[in-house]
């Protein structure tokens, strides 16, 4: 991208690509066929007529003003070899943006006082026009004169016409740029006018790589064909080749013409510059096949503020000339994108980062070291011991005012503002404790469930999409302008040997600080890199006695003994003494939500009835199709032809719903007693999801070997990430079915053959024809022998066992 980076510095603010990426079919000045058929005037605005023409539009020479004739002369003087008459209206329109009077073409003698008209057929429009010598023009524009051209000049004009036809056939168009399919995508940001018009280039094989290859071919083509001519006649919208350096060539589109200086937009880079005419060449036909690579996009979440100068400047500084990973939310002529900077340890949401430029600086709270703050409220405690606090401020007061306005507005209109397109970084509203709260989406699990962080308390929760609301446009700027009111803190001066926070320490801190709304806080250090303030916390009765601060109390308490295997328990009394691990983040954070309406109303009644002890032992076995009958399946795991896992295709939606319900429930449910036993059912958290599992083994280091009953995968998880599987989640049959491929001999498969088989079938929908079922006492141990058929091709069904027999069997023998 050397050329791009060198050229970006030359771009003038305001140059953009409106109407230039996909131009209408261009008519070269010497091409006449379309004009003869009356097509040239189709795009001429009927309301815009040359004011220099007489209003009567009479077809007499006297009706044409001298200014109009002078414009015609200016055009003809650029074509010493003559100009076809039927090309004149188009040139006149492109240069002067005015309509050429139709009557003039029907009677070219009206121009005989300023040009020579040479008719070459009986068709009155089929003529070549020549500007008269300057002496005739200077004497009197109204003096007619007829001068015949020489035969060699006429031949030159006809030759140019034939060359033009060959160079610019009617069907020559550039295909539109197709938005890339889903997958790992990257874009290079070139420039922007506003956040709804960001010029980008897609990075990849069929995009930037193809363009680089084309530019190499252009360099070779123009260096080996020195006879390729300069563009003699230029017009707005024309596609040309521009020599930008001695050996570099780029495609460009002419945007304006003034004498010998031409303004062009480089259609593969998206920026413009003014160049001399002698750098502009005809573009070879072979270079029309690649779509123009510069494209526009919109940045999600910033649409409403697209023209805000502070935001635009921030986005420009953060993005221009940089490559980003991209998430495409909407595919359209101007797609909606989220940009991510993946160059560091953590991915950064660029859209959300730039949105901070909209904060009202007067509402920001800047903590000061050694300052004392009173009436502080701790709103959340994380499992690593970090706190989120609210400090009385102008911003907090302003937030209360705007949230009250929203409460009044939403009294009758909430259903009109359902969130239809959730994405990471989006700010929405969520009902909490009878009021609306600002939340930012952090993880989108599915179309129904996602994780959010409360901007003003720091709490993290899993919620349903249906519970979120869009911010009404009339309140959007006010809501976005208020900085988050949750300040991230940590207790200062804890001994280094405390190490990782134990569950007991976290719960003690929660019980101590979340029930008091009148703390005093002293700031001892500000860690800008982590955005954390190191503080001392004091209850009202202990301020400012450091020895009785929360910091000292938690050190003195017997809370820091790390236990190797931790189980969850609840005392018989009402006071919670639940022991949880530092890895069980979500349950700790969500307790501060209080006894509000559950996020999972649809599933909670069944959960409450079930209690802590499951009453349903096993779900019913999964029904299978009859032997030999087709069954649509999805291959979730493929080890080799002798062992793979299928899921019934028709049940995948029910499984997805179950997974969402489990995630929502376990993220907010209180921990229940867990007694780990082998071959028993549990719910286990793997990464960000909860699965129905069976314990296959208990390791001495506190890890468990589990088997995912719906997906057929074996995993190792911490004992601390296991919860009881309640009745509501025991009703759907386990979805994973162990299978063996029919039609091939069971054998020891080589690693290479296994990899080839896995790539052929895993994560794909296929058709199964079951040949045998080997039943077992446990439904998850049941095994089927089945054929697999790939029906993705329209005319041909591929039987997987044929592929295995022909290729993989021999492959295994060789190895």
C-alpha positions in Angstrom: 0.0 0.0 0.0 3.0 2.3 -0.6 1.2 4.4 -3.1 -1.9 4.8 -1.0 0.0 6.0 2.0 2.0 8.5 -0.1 -1.1 9.8 -1.8 -3.3 10.1 1.2 -1.3 13.0 2.4 -2.2 15.0 -0.7 -5.9 14.5 -0.4 -7.9 17.8 0.1 -10.7 17.7 2.6 -14.1 17.4 1.0 -13.1 15.3 -2.0 -15.5 12.3 -2.1 -17.0 9.8 -4.4 -20.6 10.6 -4.6 -22.0 9.2 -7.8 -18.6 8.1 -9.0 -18.2 4.5 -8.0 -20.7 3.1 -10.5 -21.0 5.5 -13.4 -23.5 5.3 -16.2 -22.2 4.0 -19.5 -19.8 6.6 -20.9 -20.1 7.8 -24.5 -16.7 8.8 -25.9 -16.8 12.1 -27.8 -16.2 10.4 -31.1 -18.8 7.6 -30.6 -22.1 8.4 -32.4 -24.4 5.4 -32.4 -26.3 6.2 -29.2 -26.6 9.8 -30.1 -28.0 9.0 -33.5 -30.7 6.9 -31.8 -31.7 9.8 -29.5 -30.2 8.4 -26.4 -27.7 11.1 -25.6 -30.3 13.4 -24.0 -31.8 10.8 -21.6 -29.9 12.1 -18.6 -30.2 15.8 -19.4 -32.4 17.6 -16.8 -35.3 19.1 -18.8 -35.4 22.1 -16.4 -31.8 23.2 -16.9 -31.5 25.1 -20.2 -28.5 27.3 -21.2 -29.5 30.8 -20.1 -27.4 32.1 -22.9 -29.8 30.8 -25.5 -32.7 33.0 -26.7 -35.9 32.1 -25.0 -37.8 31.6 -28.2 -35.4 28.8 -29.3 -36.0 29.8 -32.9 -34.0 27.9 -35.4 -32.2 30.8 -36.9 -28.6 31.8 -36.6 -29.6 35.0 -35.0 -31.3 33.2 -32.2 -28.0 31.8 -31.0 -26.2 34.2 -28.8 -22.5 35.0 -29.3 -21.7 33.5 -25.9 -23.3 30.2 -26.9 -21.3 30.2 -30.1 -18.1 31.1 -28.3 -18.6 28.0 -26.1 -19.0 25.8 -29.2 -15.8 27.3 -30.6 -14.0 26.6 -27.3 -14.9 23.0 -27.7 -14.0 22.7 -31.3 -10.6 24.4 -30.8 -9.6 21.3 -28.7 -10.1 19.0 -31.7 -7.8 20.1 -34.5 -8.8 17.1 -36.6 -12.5 17.8 -36.3 -15.3 16.6 -34.1 -18.4 14.5 -35.0 -21.4 16.7 -34.8 -23.5 14.2 -32.9 -20.8 14.2 -30.1 -21.1 18.0 -29.6 -24.3 17.9 -27.3 -22.8 15.5 -24.9 -19.5 17.4 -24.7 -21.4 20.6 -24.2 -23.5 19.2 -21.4 -20.5 17.6 -19.6 -18.3 20.8 -19.8 -20.9 23.5 -19.1 -23.6 21.4 -17.3 -26.2 23.0 -19.7 -28.6 21.5 -22.2 -27.7 21.8 -25.9 -30.6 23.0 -28.1 -32.0 20.2 -30.2 -32.7 22.4 -33.1 -29.0 23.0 -33.8 -28.3 19.4 -34.7 -31.1 19.4 -37.2 -29.7 22.5 -38.9 -26.0 22.6 -38.5 -25.8 25.6 -40.8 -26.8 27.7 -37.7 -23.1 27.2 -36.7 -21.6 27.9 -40.1 -20.5 31.4 -39.0 -18.2 29.9 -36.3 -17.2 26.5 -37.8 -16.9 24.6 -41.0 -19.5 21.9 -41.4 -18.5 19.0 -43.6 -21.4 16.6 -44.4 -20.1 13.1 -45.3 -23.5 11.5 -46.0 -27.1 12.4 -46.8 -27.9 12.3 -43.0 -27.8 16.0 -42.0 -26.4 15.0 -38.6 -23.6 13.0 -39.9 -21.0 15.7 -40.3 -17.6 16.8 -39.0 -17.2 20.2 -37.4 -14.0 22.3 -37.6 -13.4 25.6 -35.8 -12.7 28.4 -38.3 -9.4 30.2 -38.4 -9.2 32.7 -35.6 -9.2 35.7 -38.0 -12.7 34.9 -39.1 -13.9 34.5 -35.5 -12.3 37.8 -34.5 -13.9 39.7 -37.4 -17.5 38.8 -37.0 -19.1 35.7 -35.5 -22.1 36.2 -37.8 -20.2 36.0 -41.1 -20.8 32.6 -42.7 -18.0 30.8 -44.4 -17.6 27.4 -45.9 -14.2 25.7 -46.0 -13.8 22.1 -47.2 -11.3 19.9 -45.4 -8.6 18.0 -47.1 -9.1 14.3 -47.7 -6.2 13.3 -45.3 -7.8 15.3 -42.4 -11.1 13.5 -43.0 -9.4 10.1 -43.0 -7.7 11.0 -39.7 -11.1 11.8 -38.1 -12.7 8.6 -39.4 -9.7 6.6 -38.1 -10.1 8.1 -34.7 -13.8 7.2 -34.8 -13.1 3.6 -35.6 -10.4 3.4 -32.8 -12.9 4.9 -30.4 -15.5 2.3 -31.2 -13.0 -0.5 -30.6 -11.7 1.0 -27.4 -15.1 1.8 -25.9 -17.7 -0.8 -27.0 -21.3 -0.3 -25.7 -21.2 -3.3 -23.4 -18.0 -2.2 -21.6 -18.9 -1.8 -17.9 -17.2 -2.4 -14.6 -19.0 -5.0 -12.3 -20.2 -3.8 -8.9 -18.2 -4.6 -5.8 -19.7 -7.5 -3.9 -19.5 -7.3 -0.1 -17.4 -10.2 1.2 -19.1 -13.3 2.7 -19.0 -13.8 6.4 -15.7 -14.9 7.9 -12.5 -13.3 8.9 -12.6 -9.9 7.2 -10.3 -7.0 7.3 -10.6 -3.5 5.8 -8.2 -0.6 5.2 -9.8 2.7 6.1 -8.8 5.3 3.5 -10.7 8.5 4.4 -14.1 9.8 5.5 -16.4 12.7 5.1 -18.6 11.6 8.0 -19.2 8.4 9.8 -21.9 7.4 7.3 -19.5 7.8 4.4 -16.3 6.1 5.4 -14.1 5.1 2.4 -12.7 1.6 2.8 -10.9 -1.1 0.9 -11.5 -4.8 1.6 -8.3 -6.8 2.3 -8.1 -10.3 0.8 -7.5 -12.5 -2.1 -10.4 -11.3 -4.3 -10.0 -7.7 -3.3 -6.7 -6.0 -2.4 -4.6 -8.9 -3.8 -6.5 -8.9 -7.0 -6.0 -5.1 -7.3 -2.3 -5.4 -6.8 -2.1 -8.0 -9.5 -4.1 -5.8 -11.9 -1.8 -2.8 -11.2 1.2 -5.0 -12.0 -0.5 -6.0 -15.2 -1.2 -2.3 -16.0 2.4 -1.5 -15.5 3.5 -4.2 -17.8 0.8 -3.4 -20.4 1.6 0.4 -20.7 5.4 -0.1 -20.6 5.2 -2.6 -23.5 2.6 -0.6 -25.5 4.1 2.8 -25.9 1.6 3.5 -28.7 -1.3 3.6 -26.3 -2.6 7.1 -26.8 -3.4 9.8 -24.4 -7.1 10.6 -24.0 -7.7 13.3 -26.5 -11.3 14.2 -25.4 -12.2 14.0 -21.8 -15.6 14.1 -20.1 -16.9 13.9 -16.6 -17.5 10.3 -15.6 -14.9 8.9 -18.0 -12.8 5.9 -16.8 -9.1 6.3 -17.6 -5.7 5.1 -16.7 -3.5 7.6 -14.9 0.3 7.5 -14.8 1.1 8.5 -11.2 4.8 7.7 -11.3 7.2 6.6 -13.9 6.2 3.0 -13.6 2.9 3.1 -11.7 -0.6 3.2 -13.2 -4.0 3.5 -11.5 -7.6 3.4 -12.7 -9.4 6.7 -12.2 -12.6 8.5 -13.0 -12.8 12.1 -14.2 -14.8 14.3 -11.9 -14.2 17.7 -13.4 -12.3 19.3 -16.3 -10.8 22.8 -16.5 -8.6 23.5 -19.5 -5.6 21.1 -19.3 -6.1 20.3 -15.6 -8.3 17.4 -14.7 -9.7 16.3 -11.4 -9.8 12.5 -11.0 -10.9 10.1 -8.3 -8.8 7.0 -8.0 -11.6 4.4 -8.0 -9.6 1.7 -6.2 -8.4 4.0 -3.4 -11.2 6.5 -3.0 -9.4 9.8 -2.9 -9.1 12.6 -5.5 -6.4 14.9 -6.9 -6.0 17.4 -9.8 -3.5 16.3 -12.5 -2.3 17.5 -15.9 -4.1 16.1 -18.9 -0.9 14.6 -20.3 -1.0 12.0 -17.5 -4.4 10.6 -18.6 -4.4 7.6 -21.0 -7.1 5.3 -22.4 -7.9 2.4 -20.1 -7.4 -1.0 -21.7 -10.5 -3.2 -22.0 -8.9 -5.9 -19.9 -8.8 -3.6 -16.9 -12.6 -3.2 -16.7 -13.2 -6.7 -15.2 -12.2 -6.0 -11.6 -14.8 -4.0 -9.6 -13.7 -0.6 -8.2 -12.1 -1.5 -4.9 -13.0 1.7 -3.0 -16.3 1.4 -1.2 -18.3 3.3 1.4 -19.5 2.0 4.7 -21.3 3.3 7.8 -20.1 2.9 11.3 -22.7 1.2 13.6 -23.8 3.2 16.6 -22.6 6.5 15.2 -25.2 7.1 12.5 -27.2 9.7 14.5 -24.0 11.8 15.1 -22.5 11.2 11.6 -21.7 14.9 10.9 -20.5 15.9 14.4 -17.1 17.5 13.8 -15.5 16.3 17.0 -16.6 12.7 16.3 -15.5 12.8 12.7 -12.1 14.2 13.6 -11.7 11.5 16.3 -12.7 8.7 13.9 -10.3 10.1 11.3 -7.4 10.1 13.7 -8.2 6.6 15.0 -8.8 4.9 11.7 -7.4 6.5 8.5 -4.6 4.5 6.8 -5.0 1.6 9.3 -6.3 -2.0 8.8 -9.0 -3.3 11.1 -11.0 -6.5 11.6 -14.6 -5.9 10.7 -18.0 -7.2 11.6 -20.7 -6.7 9.0 -24.0 -6.1 10.6 -26.0 -5.2 7.4 -25.1 -5.9 3.8 -26.4 -3.2 1.5 -25.0 -0.6 -1.0 -23.4 1.1 2.0 -22.9 -1.7 4.6 -23.1 -1.2 8.3 -19.8 -2.2 10.1 -18.2 -2.4 13.5 -14.4 -2.0 13.4 -12.0 -3.8 15.8 -8.4 -3.2 16.5 -6.9 -6.6 17.1 -3.2 -5.6 17.2 -3.0 -5.7 21.0 -3.7 -8.2 23.8 -7.4 -7.3 23.8 -9.6 -6.5 20.9 -10.7 -2.8 20.9 -14.1 -1.8 19.6 -13.3 1.2 17.5 -16.9 2.4 17.1 -17.4 2.4 20.9 -14.0 4.0 21.5 -14.7 6.9 19.1 -18.2 7.4 20.6 -16.5 8.6 23.8 -15.6 11.8 21.9 -19.3 12.7 22.4 -19.0 12.9 26.2 -19.8 16.2 27.8 -16.5 17.2 29.3 -18.2 19.2 32.0 -19.9 16.1 33.3 -16.7 14.0 33.7 -15.5 13.3 37.2 -11.7 13.5 37.6 -10.6 11.9 40.8 -7.7 13.5 42.6 -5.0 11.7 44.6 -5.3 12.2 48.4 -8.8 13.7 47.9 -11.6 12.6 50.2 -15.1 11.8 48.7 -18.2 11.3 50.9 -21.6 9.8 50.3 -20.0 7.2 48.1 -22.0 4.2 47.0 -20.5 0.8 46.1 -22.6 -0.6 43.3 -20.8 -3.8 42.3 -18.0 -6.2 43.5 -16.3 -8.4 41.0 -14.7 -11.8 41.8 -11.2 -10.3 41.5 -12.0 -7.9 44.3 -12.4 -4.8 42.1 -15.2 -2.4 43.0 -17.5 -0.1 41.1 -18.5 3.1 43.0 -20.7 6.1 42.4 -19.6 9.5 43.6 -22.0 12.4 43.9 -21.4 14.6 40.9 -22.9 16.9 38.3 -23.0 13.9 35.9 -24.9 11.7 38.3 -27.5 14.4 38.9 -27.9 15.0 35.1 -28.2 11.2 34.6 -31.1 11.1 37.1 -32.9 13.9 35.3 -32.7 12.3 31.8 -33.6 8.8 33.1 -36.7 10.4 34.7 -37.6 12.0 31.3 -37.3 8.6 29.7 -39.5 7.0 32.3 -42.2 9.5 31.6 -41.8 9.1 27.8 -41.8 5.3 27.9 -44.9 5.1 30.1 -47.0 4.2 27.0 -44.5 3.6 24.2 -42.0 1.0 25.2 -43.0 -1.6 22.6 -42.1 0.8 19.8 -38.5 0.8 20.7 -37.5 -2.9 20.7 -33.9 -3.5 19.7 -33.8 -5.1 16.3 -30.1 -5.2 15.6 -28.0 -5.8 18.7 -24.2 -5.6 18.4 -21.2 -5.2 20.7 -20.7 -1.7 21.9 -24.3 -0.6 21.3 -25.9 1.4 24.1 -29.5 0.5 25.1 -31.9 0.9 27.9 -32.8 -1.9 30.4 -35.6 -1.9 33.1 -34.0 -2.3 36.5 -35.6 -1.6 39.9 -38.5 0.2 38.4 -36.3 2.6 36.4 -34.5 2.6 33.1 -30.7 2.0 33.2 -28.1 2.5 30.6 -26.4 -0.7 29.4 -23.7 -1.5 26.8 -23.8 -4.8 25.0 -20.6 -6.7 25.6 -21.3 -10.2 24.1 -24.0 -11.3 21.6 -24.6 -15.0 22.3 -27.5 -15.4 19.8 -30.5 -13.6 18.4 -32.3 -13.9 21.7 -29.6 -13.6 24.5 -26.6 -11.4 25.2 -24.4 -10.0 27.9 -24.5 -6.4 29.0 -22.6 -4.2 31.4 -24.6 -1.5 33.3 -22.7 1.7 32.5 -23.5 3.4 35.7 -23.1 0.6 38.2 -20.5 -1.7 36.5 -22.7 -4.8 37.0 -22.5 -7.5 34.3 -25.6 -9.6 33.4 -27.0 -11.9 30.8 -30.3 -10.7 29.4 -32.8 -11.3 26.7 -32.8 -9.1 23.6 -36.5 -8.6 24.0 -35.9 -6.8 27.4 -33.7 -4.1 25.8 -35.0 -0.8 24.4 -33.6 1.6 21.9 -32.9 5.1 23.1 -35.5 7.5 21.4 -33.7 9.8 19.0 -34.8 13.0 20.8 -33.0 11.8 23.9 -30.1 10.1 22.2 -27.5 12.9 22.3 -28.3 13.7 26.0 -28.0 10.0 27.0 -24.8 9.4 25.1 -23.2 12.7 26.3 -23.2 11.6 30.0 -20.0 9.6 30.8 -20.4 6.3 32.7 -21.0 7.0 36.3 -19.4 3.8 37.6 -15.8 4.3 38.7 -13.6 1.3 38.8 -11.7 1.0 42.1 -9.6 -1.5 44.1 -8.7 -1.5 47.8 -5.3 0.1 48.3 -2.3 -1.3 50.2 -3.4 -5.0 50.5 -0.4 -7.2 51.3 1.1 -8.8 48.2 1.0 -12.2 49.8 -2.8 -12.2 49.8 -2.6 -13.5 46.2 -5.7 -14.3 44.3 -9.0 -13.3 46.0 -10.7 -16.3 47.7 -14.4 -16.8 47.5 -14.7 -16.0 51.2 -12.9 -12.7 50.8 -15.1 -11.7 47.8 -18.3 -12.6 49.6 -17.2 -10.8 52.8 -16.5 -7.7 50.8 -19.8 -7.9 49.1 -21.8 -8.3 52.3 -19.9 -5.5 53.9 -20.0 -2.8 51.2 -23.2 -3.4 49.1 -25.5 -2.8 52.1 -24.2 0.7 52.9 -24.8 3.8 50.7 -22.8 6.3 52.7 -19.1 5.4 52.5 -16.2 7.8 52.6 -13.4 7.2 50.1 -9.8 8.4 50.0 -7.9 8.0 46.7 -4.2 7.0 47.1 -3.3 6.2 43.5 -4.7 6.4 40.0 -3.7 3.7 37.5 -4.4 5.3 34.1 -3.4 2.2 32.1 -6.1 0.1 33.8 -8.6 2.9 34.5 -8.6 2.0 38.2 -8.4 4.1 41.3 -6.7 2.7 44.4 -8.8 3.7 47.4 -9.4 3.4 51.1 -13.1 2.9 52.1 -14.5 4.0 55.4 -17.9 3.5 57.0 -19.4 6.7 58.5 -18.5 5.7 62.1 -14.9 4.8 61.3 -13.8 7.7 59.1 -11.0 8.7 58.9 -9.4 5.9 61.1 -7.3 3.9 58.6 -6.9 1.0 61.1 -10.7 0.5 61.0 -11.1 1.0 57.2 -12.5 -1.7 55.0 -9.0 -2.3 53.8 -7.7 -3.2 57.2 -10.8 -5.2 58.2 -10.6 -7.5 55.2 -6.8 -8.1 55.8 -7.4 -9.0 59.4 -10.3 -11.4 58.7 -9.4 -15.0 58.2 -10.5 -15.0 54.5 -7.3 -15.8 52.5 -6.8 -19.5 52.9 -6.9 -20.9 49.4 -8.7 -24.2 49.2 -7.8 -26.7 46.5 -11.3 -28.1 46.0 -14.1 -25.7 46.8 -17.7 -26.8 47.1 -20.7 -24.6 47.3 -22.9 -24.6 50.4 -25.6 -22.6 52.1 -26.1 -22.5 55.9 -29.3 -23.7 57.4 -30.0 -20.1 58.6 -31.0 -17.3 56.4 -27.5 -15.8 56.1 -25.6 -16.8 53.0 -22.2 -18.4 53.6 -21.9 -19.6 50.0 -18.4 -20.4 48.9 -17.7 -19.7 45.3 -14.6 -19.5 43.3 -12.9 -16.5 41.8 -13.8 -17.9 38.4 -17.5 -17.8 39.0 -17.8 -14.2 37.9 -21.3 -13.7 36.7 -23.1 -15.0 39.8 -21.2 -12.7 42.1 -21.7 -9.6 40.0 -25.4 -10.3 39.5 -26.3 -10.5 43.2 -26.3 -6.7 43.3 -29.3 -6.7 41.0 -31.5 -7.4 44.0 -34.8 -9.3 44.2 -36.1 -7.9 40.9 -38.0 -9.5 38.1 -36.0 -12.4 36.7 -34.3 -12.1 33.3 -35.8 -15.6 32.5 -39.5 -15.3 33.3 -40.3 -18.0 30.8 -38.2 -20.6 32.6 -38.2 -19.5 36.3 -41.5 -21.0 37.4 -40.4 -24.4 36.4 -37.0 -23.9 38.1 -38.6 -22.7 41.3 -40.9 -25.8 41.4 -38.0 -28.1 40.8 -36.0 -26.9 43.8 -32.3 -27.6 44.4 -32.7 -31.4 44.1 -33.7 -32.6 40.7 -36.8 -34.8 40.6 -36.4 -35.8 36.9 -33.5 -38.3 36.6 -33.1 -38.6 32.8 -34.8 -37.1 29.8 -36.5 -39.4 27.3 -34.3 -41.0 24.6 -34.0 -39.2 21.4 -36.3 -40.7 18.7 -34.6 -41.9 15.5 -35.9 -42.4 12.0 -36.7 -46.0 10.9 -33.9 -48.0 9.5 -33.1 -47.0 5.9 -35.2 -43.9 6.0 -33.5 -40.5 5.5 -32.9 -38.3 8.5 -31.5 -34.7 8.3 -28.5 -34.4 10.6 -25.7 -32.0 11.6 -22.2 -33.4 12.2 -21.0 -31.7 15.4 -17.9 -33.8 15.9 -16.0 -36.0 13.5 -13.0 -38.0 14.8 -12.8 -40.5 11.9 -15.2 -42.7 9.9 -15.4 -45.1 12.9 -16.6 -42.4 15.3 -18.4 -39.2 14.8 -21.4 -37.4 16.4 -24.6 -36.4 14.7 -27.4 -34.1 15.9 -31.0 -34.3 14.5 -31.4 -31.2 12.3 -35.0 -30.6 13.2 -34.2 -30.4 16.9 -31.4 -27.8 16.6 -33.7 -24.9 17.2 -35.0 -26.5 20.5 -31.4 -27.0 21.5 -30.5 -23.4 20.8 -33.4 -22.3 22.9 -32.4 -24.6 25.8 -28.8 -23.2 25.7 -30.0 -19.7 25.9 -32.3 -20.5 28.8 -29.4 -22.2 30.7 -27.1 -19.2 30.1 -29.7 -16.8 31.3 -30.6 -18.9 34.4 -27.1 -19.8 35.6 -25.8 -16.3 35.1 -28.2 -14.9 37.7 -29.1 -17.9 39.9 -27.7 -18.3 43.4 -25.2 -21.1 43.8 -26.7 -24.4 44.9 -25.0 -27.2 46.8 -22.8 -29.4 44.6 -21.8 -32.9 45.4 -19.7 -34.1 42.5 -20.2 -37.8 41.5 -19.1 -39.7 38.5 -21.7 -40.6 35.8 -24.1 -38.0 37.2 -25.7 -35.1 35.2 -24.7 -31.5 35.8 -24.6 -28.1 34.1 -21.0 -27.0 33.3 -19.7 -23.6 32.1 -17.4 -24.0 29.1 -16.1 -20.6 27.9 -19.2 -18.4 27.9 -21.9 -21.1 27.6 -23.5 -23.6 29.9 -23.8 -27.2 28.7 -25.6 -30.4 29.9 -22.8 -32.7 30.9 -22.0 -36.0 32.6 -19.0 -36.4 34.8 -16.6 -38.9 33.3 -13.8 -38.5 35.8 -12.6 -36.5 38.8 -8.9 -35.5 38.7 -6.7 -34.8 41.7 -5.9 -31.2 40.6 -9.5 -30.1 40.9 -10.4 -30.6 37.3 -13.3 -32.6 35.9 -13.5 -34.7 32.8 -16.9 -34.0 31.3 -18.8 -35.2 28.3 -21.2 -32.7 26.6 -24.4 -34.7 26.1 -25.8 -32.5 23.3 -22.6 -31.9 21.3 -20.5 -35.1 21.9 -17.4 -33.3 23.0 -15.1 -34.2 25.8 -13.7 -31.3 27.9 -11.7 -30.5 31.1 -13.3 -27.9 33.4 -12.7 -26.7 36.9 -14.8 -28.3 39.6 -15.8 -24.7 40.4 -17.7 -24.3 37.1 -20.2 -27.0 37.7 -23.8 -26.5 39.0 -26.7 -28.9 39.5 -28.8 -29.6 36.4 -32.3 -28.5 37.4 -35.5 -30.2 36.1 -36.4 -27.6 33.6 -33.2 -28.5 31.6 -33.7 -32.3 31.8 -36.8 -32.5 29.5 -35.2 -32.2 26.1 -33.6 -35.5 24.9 -29.9 -35.4 24.7 -29.0 -34.4 21.2 -25.6 -36.1 20.6 -25.7 -39.5 18.8 -22.5 -41.4 18.4 -22.2 -42.8 14.9 -20.1 -45.1 12.7 -20.0 -44.8 8.9 -21.7 -47.7 7.1 -20.4 -49.1 3.9 -16.7 -49.1 5.0 -14.7 -51.7 7.0 -14.0 -50.7 10.5 -10.2 -50.3 10.9 -7.4 -48.2 12.4 -7.6 -44.9 10.7 -4.4 -42.9 10.1 -4.1 -39.4 11.4 -4.0 -38.0 7.8 -7.2 -39.9 6.8 -9.0 -38.7 10.0 -8.1 -35.1 9.2 -9.4 -35.4 5.6 -12.6 -37.1 6.8 -13.1 -34.4 9.5 -12.7 -31.6 7.0 -15.2 -33.3 4.7 -18.1 -33.7 7.1 -17.6 -31.8 10.4 -19.9 -28.8 11.0 -22.0 -29.7 7.9 -25.6 -30.6 7.4 -26.0 -34.1 5.8 -28.6 -36.8 5.3 -28.2 -40.0 7.4 -29.7 -43.4 6.5 -29.4 -45.5 9.6 -28.6 -49.2 9.0 -28.3 -50.4 12.6 -28.8 -49.2 16.2 -26.7 -50.5 19.1 -28.8 -49.7 22.2 -27.3 -49.1 25.6 -28.5 -48.6 29.2 -27.4 -45.0 29.0 -28.9 -43.0 26.1 -25.6 -41.2 25.5 -23.8 -44.5 24.9 -26.2 -45.5 22.2 -24.5 -45.9 18.8 -25.8 -46.0 15.2 -24.3 -47.3 12.0 -25.3 -45.0 9.2 -24.7 -43.9 5.7 -24.0 -40.2 5.1 -25.1 -38.4 2.0 -24.1 -34.8 1.0 -27.1 -33.3 -0.9 -25.7 -29.8 -1.2 -25.1 -30.0 -5.0 -28.3 -29.5 -7.1 -27.9 -32.5 -9.4 -25.6 -34.9 -7.6 -25.7 -36.7 -4.3 -22.4 -37.6 -2.8 -22.3 -40.7 -0.7 -19.6 -40.2 1.9 -18.7 -43.9 2.2 -17.8 -43.9 -1.5 -15.4 -41.0 -0.9 -13.9 -42.9 2.1 -13.6 -46.2 0.2 -11.9 -44.7 -2.8 -9.5 -42.3 -1.1 -9.1 -42.7 2.7 -8.9 -46.5 2.8 -5.9 -46.5 0.5 -4.5 -43.5 2.4 -4.6 -45.4 5.7 -2.9 -48.4 4.1 -0.1 -46.3 2.7 0.5 -44.7 6.1 
